[in-house]
Amino acid sequence: MSTPLTIVFPLYPNLTQLDFTGPFQFLSRLPGARTIIASAKGGEIEAEGGMVFGRTTRLRDIEACDILCVPGGFSATEAALDPDFLPHIRRLGLGARYITSVCTGSLILGAAGLLKGRRAACHWRWRHLLTEFGAIPDAGRVVRDGNILTGGGVTAGIDFALTLVAEVAGDAYAQQLQLGLEYAPAPPFNAGRPETAPPEILAAFEARMAVLVPPREAEARRAAAQMPG
């Protein structure tokens, strides 16, 4: 690749770090990649669990990018309401070659008005919220609709990143990268999807999430009400 490929990862407080670091590990190895880790105000961003990312670039200082990759997190719907964050997602997305997200990052893309009438993935528990933004929920682990590529929940970010690497640099390069990073998942349990998890595990998870559902749905509706026309 003869020209630089600018990839922007916009972060926000309490994001899920693997939504960001998984794709970053793969996409940063694209030929010509220039990665920019950004945030609304620049400086430090603390992710879920206390991991801190420093020296982030202010979103307003980024003129354009080739790939916009928005991670998810329990605070995604809060970020979708941030007037210092969301307008820059829309601005950068409208000019990007690829508009992408992982997990609930697609809710942020939706709130930015970038998913109207488009199929998109999301974490299975929050996928229904995509309809608030005029998007079409898709249960796929990696979903493509035009120049929009979205990954499902958290670990799907690696599958999404490999898909995008193959798109940009070819299948052979993507497979070499997969081999070099020894991405050969073999989980000890078959509980990674609601369709395969034991019923009691799914019920226990849903019970844990129950308290989060009303506020997240309310935030999504508020973000949808403010969505650009």
Secondary structure, DSSP 8 states (H G I E B T S, - for coil): --S-EEEEEE--TTB-HHHHHHHHHHHTTSTTEEEEEEESS-EEEE-TTS-EEEEEEEGGG----SEEEE--BTTHHHHTT-TTTHHHHHHHHHH-SEEEEETTHHHHHHHTT--TT-EE---TTTGGGGGGGT-EE---SEEEETTEEEE-STTHHHHHHHHHHHHHH-HHHHHHHHHHTT-----SSS-SSTTTS-HHHHHHHHHHHGGGHHHHHHHHHHHHHT---
